[in-house]
Amino acid sequence: MTNTGMFFRMLFSAVFRRRSRAVMAVVASLVGAATLFCLAMICIAVPQQMNEEMRAYGANLIVTPTASGADGKAGIDSAMVEHTTEMVATKGSEKHATYRYENVRVNAAPYVMAGIDTTEVRNLNHHWVVDGKWPSAGKVLIGRDVADAMGLEVGGRITIGYRASDNTSTSASTNSGSSSSSSSDEGTGSANAGTEGATSGQQTQDGRVSSDIMDTSGTEFRVSGIVDTGGSEDSIIYATNDDVTKLTGATRGVDVIEYSAGTEDLNALVKSINAMTSMHVKAQPVTKITSSDTRIITMLQTLFWIVSLVVLVLTLVGVGTTISSIVSQRRNEIGLRKALGASSAAIGIEFYVESAMYGLIGGLLGTAIGYGLAQWLCVAVFSRSISFNWWLAAGSVVLAALVAVIASIPPVHRATRIDPAVVLREE
């Protein structure tokens, strides 16, 4: 029998003679590998999953015009909307919605009316609570504040009047400017854009909007639903773009484009859009959404890595204790082998290979179990499955074997320093 054959024969013989200890070492490696692989998979999956979850709470990017047209309120035309959307889409997935704001009057009182594409706004703002239905032809969706102020309910009727004098260039610039400033602070730029620009150009008396002429003329709409967000959206009246065009008698561009961008580097996307000066638009991140997203992900990842470090230390202790027990049981055998001429290096290599074998077996089983746990957690928390990462799995198995070898260094070092004369005399 060759030396290699004798080596493996002695190795497997030692393992099977002490099966209970071997199982303990494998279980220690298995638990560590399963926990670490599960946490690593979650750390990789969480940023993407959290990003998608946070994007359900509205836009993380606002685009507004920087230059007005000849009429003072040209907005962003459809070609520019399409071009900007293409730029966002090249960086990742995207959802968007456009808003056209007009100052209108209901019983001479000023309000803001937003022309929207119902499908776009509905897909972008899943957090909106709508009592009733979204607007369609001849119907409007009103904010909760508007409904409470006028005592309206779903199915009721509202008469909306439009005056060109209420929508001057001054109010237009206020609309776009307030959108840009508020988008970075509160995350509701498009809504603030309309509400803060609503009263510009209006006559005031004693600090209040003058409504001495109770003009009730206008176009009658049916209230299809009431939206309640707890934000400035609750003070706006929403209608389809076609209805707003009919009411104003003019077709123009939009005032705000809201994006829910799936890019990992939102600031780089903002810079690339703003660098295109010929586009005449300005992009700003919605700090309320992006900062919350980043903060939550950072906190979770920090927690995961702290737990991973604790698990790694516990795995080292568990495997080290088991190998130390095995070395103690084989103390007499080691002394006899050294008396027969076996070198310390040969004895050490045998124990290291044995430890690595325990780590490999535990790593393979633990990685499979860890993936199952990670899959279950992602489905339970995010209702989404995660794909298996083969590179991470290979790293997990190698790490388990490496940890087992490192944990065995102290007891193996003690084993190679055994004095055979002392051991045999005790025997």
C-alpha positions as CSV (number, residue, x, y, z in Angstrom):
1,M,0.0,0.0,0.0
2,T,1.3,3.4,-0.9
3,N,1.8,6.2,1.5
4,T,-1.1,8.1,0.1
5,G,-3.4,5.1,0.4
6,M,-2.3,4.5,4.0
7,F,-2.9,8.2,4.7
8,F,-6.5,8.1,3.6
9,R,-7.1,4.8,5.2
10,M,-6.0,6.1,8.6
11,L,-8.0,9.3,8.0
12,F,-11.3,7.5,7.3
13,S,-10.6,5.0,10.0
14,A,-10.2,7.8,12.5
15,V,-13.5,9.5,11.3
16,F,-15.6,6.3,11.5
17,R,-14.2,5.3,14.9
18,R,-15.4,8.6,16.3
19,R,-18.6,9.1,14.4
20,S,-20.3,11.1,17.1
21,R,-17.5,13.7,17.3
22,A,-17.4,13.8,13.5
23,V,-21.1,14.5,13.3
24,M,-20.7,17.3,15.9
25,A,-18.0,18.9,13.8
26,V,-20.1,18.7,10.7
27,V,-23.2,20.1,12.5
28,A,-21.1,23.0,13.8
29,S,-19.9,23.8,10.2
30,L,-23.4,23.2,8.8
31,V,-25.1,25.7,11.2
32,G,-22.5,28.3,10.5
33,A,-22.6,27.8,6.7
34,A,-26.4,27.9,6.6
35,T,-26.7,31.1,8.7
36,L,-23.9,32.9,6.8
37,F,-25.1,31.9,3.4
38,C,-28.7,32.9,4.3
39,L,-27.6,36.3,5.6
40,A,-25.3,36.8,2.6
41,M,-28.2,36.0,0.1
42,I,-30.5,38.4,2.0
43,C,-27.9,41.1,2.0
44,I,-27.6,40.8,-1.8
45,A,-31.4,40.6,-2.3
46,V,-32.5,43.2,0.2
47,P,-31.3,46.4,-1.7
48,Q,-33.1,45.4,-4.9
49,Q,-36.2,44.2,-3.1
50,M,-36.3,47.3,-0.8
51,N,-35.7,49.5,-3.8
52,E,-38.8,48.1,-5.5
53,E,-40.8,48.3,-2.3
54,M,-39.9,51.9,-1.7
55,R,-40.7,52.8,-5.3
56,A,-44.3,51.7,-4.6
57,Y,-44.6,54.8,-2.4
58,G,-44.2,57.3,-5.3
59,A,-41.6,58.9,-7.4
60,N,-37.9,59.2,-6.6
61,L,-37.1,61.6,-9.4
62,I,-38.8,64.8,-10.5
63,V,-38.3,66.5,-13.9
64,T,-39.5,70.1,-14.5
65,P,-39.0,72.6,-17.3
66,T,-36.3,75.2,-17.1
67,A,-37.5,77.5,-19.9
68,S,-40.9,78.7,-20.9
69,G,-42.3,79.0,-24.4
70,A,-43.6,82.1,-26.2
71,D,-46.9,81.9,-24.3
72,G,-45.1,81.8,-21.0
73,K,-46.3,78.3,-20.1
74,A,-45.3,75.8,-22.8
75,G,-44.3,73.1,-20.4
76,I,-42.5,69.9,-21.5
77,D,-43.7,68.6,-24.8
78,S,-44.3,65.0,-25.6
79,A,-41.1,64.5,-27.6
80,M,-39.0,65.7,-24.6
81,V,-41.0,63.5,-22.2
82,E,-40.2,60.5,-24.5
83,H,-36.5,61.5,-24.7
84,T,-36.2,61.9,-20.9
85,T,-38.0,58.6,-20.3
86,E,-35.6,56.9,-22.6
87,M,-32.6,58.3,-20.6
88,V,-34.1,57.0,-17.4
89,A,-35.0,53.6,-18.9
90,T,-31.4,53.0,-20.0
91,K,-30.3,53.1,-16.4
92,G,-32.8,50.5,-15.2
93,S,-36.5,49.9,-14.9
94,E,-38.8,52.9,-14.7
95,K,-42.4,54.0,-14.2
96,H,-43.5,57.5,-14.8
97,A,-46.4,59.9,-14.8
98,T,-46.9,63.4,-16.2
99,Y,-48.9,66.2,-14.7
100,R,-50.3,69.3,-16.4
101,Y,-51.4,71.9,-13.8
102,E,-54.1,74.6,-14.3
103,N,-55.5,77.2,-11.9
104,V,-59.3,76.8,-11.9
105,R,-62.2,78.1,-9.9
106,V,-65.1,76.4,-8.2
107,N,-67.7,78.8,-6.9
108,A,-65.1,81.6,-7.5
109,A,-62.7,79.9,-5.1
110,P,-59.3,79.1,-6.5
111,Y,-58.2,75.4,-6.9
112,V,-55.6,73.5,-8.8
113,M,-56.6,71.0,-11.5
114,A,-54.2,68.4,-12.7
115,G,-54.4,66.8,-16.1
116,I,-53.2,63.2,-15.9
117,D,-52.9,59.9,-17.7
118,T,-54.9,57.8,-15.2
119,T,-53.1,54.6,-16.0
120,E,-49.6,56.2,-15.5
121,V,-50.5,57.9,-12.2
122,R,-52.3,54.8,-10.8
123,N,-49.3,52.5,-11.6
124,L,-46.8,55.0,-10.1
125,N,-48.7,55.8,-6.9
126,H,-49.8,52.6,-5.3
127,H,-49.9,54.3,-1.9
128,W,-52.8,56.5,-2.9
129,V,-56.0,55.6,-1.1
130,V,-58.9,56.2,-3.6
131,D,-62.5,56.0,-2.4
132,G,-64.4,55.3,-5.6
133,K,-62.9,55.2,-9.0
134,W,-60.1,57.0,-10.9
135,P,-61.1,59.8,-13.3
136,S,-62.4,59.1,-16.8
137,A,-64.1,61.2,-19.4
138,G,-66.4,63.8,-17.8
139,K,-65.4,62.6,-14.3
140,V,-62.8,63.9,-11.8
141,L,-60.9,62.6,-8.8
142,I,-60.8,65.1,-6.0
143,G,-58.5,65.3,-3.0
144,R,-59.9,64.8,0.5
145,D,-59.3,68.4,1.4
146,V,-61.3,69.6,-1.6
147,A,-64.1,67.2,-0.8
148,D,-64.3,68.3,2.9
149,A,-64.2,72.0,1.9
150,M,-67.1,71.7,-0.5
151,G,-69.0,68.8,1.2
152,L,-68.7,66.6,-1.9
153,E,-69.1,62.8,-2.0
154,V,-68.5,60.2,-4.6
155,G,-71.1,60.5,-7.3
156,G,-71.7,64.2,-6.6
157,R,-71.3,67.0,-9.2
158,I,-68.8,69.8,-9.3
159,T,-68.7,72.8,-11.7
160,I,-65.2,73.9,-12.6
161,G,-64.5,77.2,-14.3
162,Y,-61.3,78.2,-16.2
163,R,-60.0,81.8,-16.7
164,A,-56.9,82.4,-18.8
165,S,-56.1,85.4,-16.6
166,D,-55.6,82.9,-13.7
167,N,-52.9,81.1,-15.6
168,T,-50.4,83.8,-16.5
169,S,-46.6,83.4,-17.0
170,T,-46.1,84.4,-13.3
171,S,-48.2,81.5,-12.1
172,A,-46.5,79.1,-14.5
173,S,-43.1,80.0,-13.3
174,T,-44.3,79.6,-9.7
175,N,-45.6,76.2,-10.6
176,S,-42.4,74.8,-12.0
177,G,-40.2,76.5,-9.5
178,S,-42.1,75.3,-6.4
179,S,-42.0,71.8,-7.9
180,S,-38.3,71.8,-8.1
181,S,-37.7,73.2,-4.7
182,S,-40.2,71.0,-2.9
183,S,-39.3,67.8,-4.6
184,S,-35.9,67.6,-2.9
185,D,-37.4,68.4,0.5
186,E,-40.7,66.7,0.8
187,G,-41.0,64.2,-2.1
188,T,-44.3,65.7,-3.2
189,G,-43.0,68.1,-5.8
190,S,-45.7,67.7,-8.4
191,A,-48.5,68.3,-5.9
192,N,-46.8,71.2,-4.3
193,A,-46.2,72.7,-7.7
194,G,-49.9,73.0,-8.3
195,T,-51.0,74.0,-4.8
196,E,-48.4,76.8,-4.3
197,G,-49.0,78.2,-7.7
198,A,-52.7,78.2,-7.4
199,T,-53.2,81.6,-5.9
200,S,-50.5,83.5,-7.9
201,G,-52.0,86.0,-10.2
202,Q,-55.2,86.2,-8.0
203,Q,-56.5,89.4,-6.5
204,T,-56.3,89.4,-2.7
205,Q,-58.0,91.5,0.0
206,D,-56.7,91.5,3.6
207,G,-54.4,88.6,2.8
208,R,-57.2,86.5,1.4
209,V,-58.2,85.6,-2.1
210,S,-61.0,88.0,-3.3
211,S,-64.1,86.2,-4.2
212,D,-66.6,89.0,-4.2
213,I,-68.0,87.9,-7.5
214,M,-69.5,84.4,-7.0
215,D,-69.0,83.1,-10.5
216,T,-70.6,79.7,-10.8
217,S,-70.2,79.3,-14.5
218,G,-68.0,76.5,-15.9
219,T,-68.1,72.9,-16.9
220,E,-69.9,70.3,-14.8
221,F,-68.1,67.1,-13.8
222,R,-69.1,64.1,-11.8
223,V,-67.0,63.1,-8.8
224,S,-65.7,59.6,-9.6
225,G,-63.6,59.2,-6.5
226,I,-61.9,60.9,-3.6
227,V,-58.1,60.5,-3.0
228,D,-56.6,60.6,0.5
229,T,-52.8,60.6,0.8
230,G,-52.3,62.8,3.8
231,G,-50.2,65.0,1.6
232,S,-50.6,68.0,-0.7
233,E,-52.2,65.8,-3.3
234,D,-55.4,66.0,-1.2
235,S,-55.9,69.7,-2.3
236,I,-55.9,69.0,-6.0
237,I,-58.6,68.1,-8.5
238,Y,-57.5,65.4,-11.0
239,A,-59.0,65.0,-14.5
240,T,-58.0,63.3,-17.7
241,N,-55.7,65.2,-20.1
242,D,-58.5,65.4,-22.7
243,D,-60.9,66.9,-20.2
244,V,-58.3,69.5,-19.1
245,T,-57.6,70.4,-22.8
246,K,-61.3,70.8,-23.5
247,L,-61.7,73.0,-20.3
248,T,-58.8,75.3,-21.2
249,G,-59.3,75.2,-24.9
250,A,-55.6,74.7,-25.5
251,T,-53.1,71.9,-25.8
252,R,-49.7,72.3,-24.2
253,G,-46.9,70.4,-22.6
254,V,-46.8,69.0,-19.0
255,D,-45.4,70.8,-16.0
256,V,-43.9,67.9,-14.1
257,I,-42.7,64.4,-14.9
258,E,-42.5,62.0,-12.0
259,Y,-40.3,59.0,-12.3
260,S,-39.9,55.9,-10.2
261,A,-36.4,55.0,-11.4
262,G,-34.8,51.6,-10.7
263,T,-31.2,52.8,-11.1
264,E,-28.7,52.1,-8.3
265,D,-27.1,55.5,-8.8
266,L,-29.9,58.1,-8.9
267,N,-27.5,61.1,-8.5
268,A,-25.6,60.1,-11.6
269,L,-28.8,59.9,-13.6
270,V,-29.8,63.3,-12.3
271,K,-26.4,64.8,-13.4
272,S,-26.7,63.2,-16.9
273,I,-30.1,64.7,-17.5
274,N,-29.1,68.1,-16.2
275,A,-25.9,68.0,-18.3
276,M,-28.1,68.0,-21.5
277,T,-28.7,71.8,-21.5
278,S,-30.5,71.5,-24.9
279,M,-33.3,69.5,-23.2
280,H,-34.5,72.6,-21.2
281,V,-35.5,70.4,-18.3
282,K,-34.2,70.1,-14.7
283,A,-34.1,66.8,-12.8
284,Q,-34.0,66.5,-9.0
285,P,-34.1,63.4,-6.7
286,V,-36.9,63.2,-4.2
287,T,-34.8,63.2,-1.1
288,K,-37.6,61.9,1.1
289,I,-37.8,58.7,-0.8
290,T,-34.1,58.2,-1.8
291,S,-32.7,59.0,1.7
292,S,-35.2,56.7,3.4
293,D,-34.4,53.9,1.0
294,T,-30.7,54.3,1.5
295,R,-30.9,54.6,5.3
296,I,-33.1,51.5,5.7
297,I,-30.9,49.4,3.4
298,T,-27.7,50.5,5.2
299,M,-29.2,49.7,8.6
300,L,-30.3,46.3,7.5
301,Q,-27.0,45.4,5.9
302,T,-25.1,46.6,9.0
303,L,-27.3,44.4,11.2
304,F,-26.8,41.4,8.9
305,W,-23.0,41.8,8.9
306,I,-22.9,42.1,12.7
307,V,-24.9,38.9,13.0
308,S,-22.7,37.2,10.4
309,L,-19.6,38.1,12.4
310,V,-21.1,36.7,15.6
311,V,-22.1,33.5,13.8
312,L,-18.6,33.2,12.3
313,V,-17.0,33.5,15.8
314,L,-19.5,30.9,17.2
315,T,-18.7,28.5,14.3
316,L,-15.0,28.9,15.0
317,V,-15.5,28.1,18.7
318,G,-17.8,25.1,18.0
319,V,-15.5,23.5,15.4
320,G,-12.4,24.2,17.5
321,T,-14.0,22.7,20.6
322,T,-15.0,19.5,18.6
323,I,-11.5,19.1,17.1
324,S,-9.9,19.7,20.5
325,S,-12.0,16.9,21.9
326,I,-11.0,14.6,19.0
327,V,-7.3,15.4,19.6
328,S,-7.6,14.6,23.3
329,Q,-9.2,11.2,22.5
330,R,-6.4,10.4,20.1
331,R,-3.6,11.6,22.4
332,N,-2.2,8.1,23.0
333,E,-2.4,7.3,19.3
334,I,-0.4,10.5,18.4
335,G,2.2,9.6,21.0
336,L,2.6,6.1,19.6
337,R,2.9,7.4,16.1
338,K,5.6,9.9,17.0
339,A,7.5,7.2,18.9
340,L,7.4,5.1,15.7
341,G,8.9,8.0,13.7
342,A,5.9,10.0,12.4
343,S,6.8,13.7,12.0
344,S,4.8,16.5,13.5
345,A,4.0,17.8,10.0
346,A,2.5,14.5,8.9
347,I,0.3,14.3,12.0
348,G,-0.7,18.0,11.6
349,I,-1.7,17.5,7.9
350,E,-3.9,14.5,8.8
351,F,-5.8,16.6,11.3
352,Y,-6.1,19.6,9.0
353,V,-7.4,17.4,6.2
354,E,-9.9,15.8,8.6
355,S,-11.1,19.2,9.7
356,A,-11.4,20.4,6.1
357,M,-13.5,17.4,5.3
358,Y,-15.9,18.2,8.1
359,G,-16.0,21.8,6.9
360,L,-16.7,20.7,3.3
361,I,-19.5,18.4,4.3
362,G,-21.0,20.9,6.6
363,G,-20.6,23.7,4.1
364,L,-22.4,21.8,1.3
365,L,-25.3,20.8,3.5
366,G,-25.4,24.3,5.2
367,T,-25.4,26.1,1.9
368,A,-28.4,24.1,0.6
369,I,-30.2,24.7,3.9
370,G,-29.2,28.4,3.9
371,Y,-30.6,28.9,0.4
372,G,-33.9,27.3,1.5
373,L,-34.1,29.7,4.5
374,A,-33.3,32.8,2.3
375,Q,-35.8,31.8,-0.3
376,W,-38.5,31.3,2.4
377,L,-37.7,34.6,4.1
378,C,-37.8,36.6,0.8
379,V,-41.1,35.0,-0.2
380,A,-42.6,35.6,3.3
381,V,-41.4,39.3,3.5
382,F,-41.2,40.5,-0.1
383,S,-43.5,37.9,-1.8
384,R,-40.7,37.4,-4.3
385,S,-38.3,34.5,-4.9
386,I,-34.5,34.9,-5.3
387,S,-32.2,33.1,-7.7
388,F,-29.4,30.8,-6.6
389,N,-26.0,32.4,-6.6
390,W,-23.4,29.8,-7.6
391,W,-20.4,32.0,-6.9
392,L,-21.7,32.8,-3.4
393,A,-22.4,29.1,-2.8
394,A,-18.9,28.1,-3.8
395,G,-17.5,30.8,-1.6
396,S,-19.7,29.5,1.3
397,V,-18.4,26.0,1.0
398,V,-14.8,27.1,0.7
399,L,-15.2,29.4,3.7
400,A,-16.7,26.6,5.8
401,A,-13.7,24.4,5.1
402,L,-11.3,27.3,5.8
403,V,-13.0,28.1,9.1
404,A,-12.8,24.5,10.1
405,V,-9.1,24.4,9.4
406,I,-8.5,27.7,11.2
407,A,-10.5,26.5,14.2
408,S,-8.3,23.3,14.4
409,I,-5.0,25.1,14.4
410,P,-4.7,25.5,18.3
411,P,-5.6,21.9,19.1
412,V,-3.5,20.5,16.3
413,H,-0.6,22.6,17.4
414,R,-0.9,21.1,20.9
415,A,-1.1,17.6,19.4
416,T,2.1,18.0,17.5
417,R,3.9,19.0,20.7
418,I,3.0,15.8,22.6
419,D,6.0,14.1,24.1
420,P,5.7,10.4,23.1
421,A,7.7,9.3,26.2
422,V,5.3,11.0,28.6
423,V,2.2,9.6,26.8
424,L,3.6,6.0,26.6
425,R,4.6,6.1,30.3
426,E,1.1,7.2,31.2
427,E,-0.3,4.3,29.1
